[in-house]
């Protein structure tokens, strides 16, 4: 597992990248219990999509909120979120980053804000992002907006994003599709084949 990102630790050529947003958490915030319920619903689908991505050699980047004092310490974050009795420890154990995954900690909502994500994707020649995680109408949405501004094609599988309420999730999915032009079909319908320069319907 890459614990920080730099040009030397970036990706090889990667036209398509899978992002997993904010699924490593202690869910200790005001609407945390509701977000945790949403995270538990989408965990199986993200697991399956991540396994398919690995088989198709699509890189995975975890982009996650830092918790507590800023130390850029993913191992400490994982230990904290998987501790006995920690809310959501089951989610974190199932989706813990693997040795080949890259992890970026972010200070605010968007995965691009004050992080090396844009530089890493540019270096890798990435043209398409598959966004998954929570919360659909907050961190996933802010990240999707910033990706759109960078002319990245977006896929946001509707069964791989969640929010504290079904209404918030529906609102975000409508925005992804109608405003950002994202593909929001279910993950089982996505074909993770090599990305075409002409644009892919995945």
SULQUI-V720467 format. One record per residue. RES is the residue in three letters. SS is DSSP state (a for helix, b for strand, c for the rest). OMEGA is omega as a letter, one per 30 degrees, with the letter a starting at -180 (none if undefined). NEAR is the number of other ideal C-beta (glycine too) atoms within 12 Angstrom. Layout:
BEGIN
RES,SS,OMEGA,NEAR / RES,SS,OMEGA,NEAR
END
This chain:
BEGIN
UNK,c,l,22 / UNK,b,a,26 / UNK,c,l,23 / UNK,c,a,22 / UNK,c,l,32 / UNK,c,l,17 / UNK,a,a,13 / UNK,a,a,12 / UNK,a,a,22 / UNK,c,a,27 / UNK,c,l,33 / UNK,c,l,17 / UNK,c,a,18 / UNK,c,l,31 / UNK,c,a,29 / UNK,b,a,39 / UNK,b,l,45 / UNK,b,l,46 / UNK,b,l,51 / UNK,b,a,47 / UNK,b,l,49 / UNK,c,l,50 / UNK,c,l,49 / UNK,c,a,43 / UNK,c,l,40 / UNK,c,l,32 / UNK,c,a,33 / UNK,c,l,19 / UNK,c,a,21 / UNK,c,l,10 / UNK,c,a,22 / UNK,a,a,25 / UNK,a,l,18 / UNK,a,l,24 / UNK,a,l,39 / UNK,a,l,32 / UNK,a,l,24 / UNK,a,l,38 / UNK,a,l,44 / UNK,a,l,27 / UNK,a,a,25 / UNK,a,a,40 / UNK,a,a,32 / UNK,a,a,22 / UNK,a,l,31 / UNK,a,l,37 / UNK,a,a,28 / UNK,a,l,25 / UNK,a,l,39 / UNK,a,l,37 / UNK,a,l,20 / UNK,a,l,27 / UNK,a,l,36 / UNK,a,a,19 / UNK,a,l,14 / UNK,c,a,24 / UNK,c,l,21 / UNK,c,a,36 / UNK,b,l,38 / UNK,b,l,43 / UNK,b,l,46 / UNK,b,l,42 / UNK,b,a,49 / UNK,b,l,40 / UNK,b,l,39 / UNK,c,l,27 / UNK,c,l,30 / UNK,c,a,17 / UNK,c,a,11 / UNK,c,l,15 / UNK,c,a,15 / UNK,c,a,24 / UNK,c,a,20 / UNK,a,l,31 / UNK,a,l,20 / UNK,a,l,21 / UNK,a,l,35 / UNK,a,l,32 / UNK,a,l,20 / UNK,a,a,28 / UNK,a,l,38 / UNK,a,a,24 / UNK,c,l,17 / UNK,c,l,11 / UNK,c,l,11 / UNK,c,l,24 / UNK,c,l,25 / UNK,c,l,34 / UNK,a,l,25 / UNK,a,l,21 / UNK,a,a,36 / UNK,a,l,33 / UNK,a,a,20 / UNK,a,a,26 / UNK,a,l,41 / UNK,c,a,29 / UNK,c,l,32 / UNK,c,a,22 / UNK,c,a,12 / UNK,c,a,22 / UNK,c,l,33 / UNK,b,a,38 / UNK,b,l,41 / UNK,b,l,45 / UNK,b,a,39 / UNK,b,a,36 / UNK,c,a,19 / UNK,c,a,20 / UNK,c,a,25 / UNK,c,l,31 / UNK,c,a,45 / UNK,c,a,34 / UNK,c,l,23 / UNK,c,l,19 / UNK,c,l,33 / UNK,c,a,30 / UNK,a,a,37 / UNK,a,a,30 / UNK,a,a,20 / UNK,a,a,33 / UNK,a,l,38 / UNK,a,l,21 / UNK,a,a,23 / UNK,a,a,30 / UNK,c,a,20 / UNK,c,l,33 / UNK,c,a,28 / UNK,b,l,38 / UNK,b,l,49 / UNK,b,a,49 / UNK,b,l,53 / UNK,b,l,48 / UNK,b,a,48 / UNK,b,f,48 / UNK,c,a,39 / UNK,c,a,43 / UNK,c,l,32 / UNK,c,a,33 / UNK,a,l,38 / UNK,a,a,49 / UNK,a,l,36 / UNK,a,l,30 / UNK,a,l,49 / UNK,a,l,43 / UNK,a,a,29 / UNK,a,l,31 / UNK,a,l,38 / UNK,a,l,25 / UNK,a,l,16 / UNK,c,l,24 / UNK,c,l,18 / UNK,c,l,36 / UNK,b,a,31 / UNK,b,l,40 / UNK,b,l,43 / UNK,c,a,48 / UNK,c,a,40 / UNK,c,l,33 / UNK,c,a,27 / UNK,c,l,44 / UNK,b,a,50 / UNK,b,l,43 / UNK,c,a,34 / UNK,c,l,27 / UNK,c,l,20 / UNK,a,l,19 / UNK,a,l,14 / UNK,a,l,25 / UNK,a,l,34 / UNK,a,l,19 / UNK,a,a,23 / UNK,a,a,38 / UNK,a,l,34 / UNK,a,l,20 / UNK,a,l,28 / UNK,a,a,35 / UNK,a,a,21 / UNK,a,a,12 / UNK,c,a,18 / UNK,c,l,31 / UNK,c,a,20 / UNK,c,l,35 / UNK,b,a,29 / UNK,c,l,34 / UNK,c,a,21 / UNK,c,a,21 / UNK,a,a,32 / UNK,a,a,17 / UNK,a,l,19 / UNK,c,l,32 / UNK,c,a,22 / UNK,c,l,31 / UNK,c,l,18 / UNK,c,a,17 / UNK,c,a,30 / UNK,c,l,15 / UNK,c,a,11 / UNK,c,a,8 / UNK,c,a,18 / UNK,c,l,21 / UNK,c,l,17 / UNK,c,none,35
END
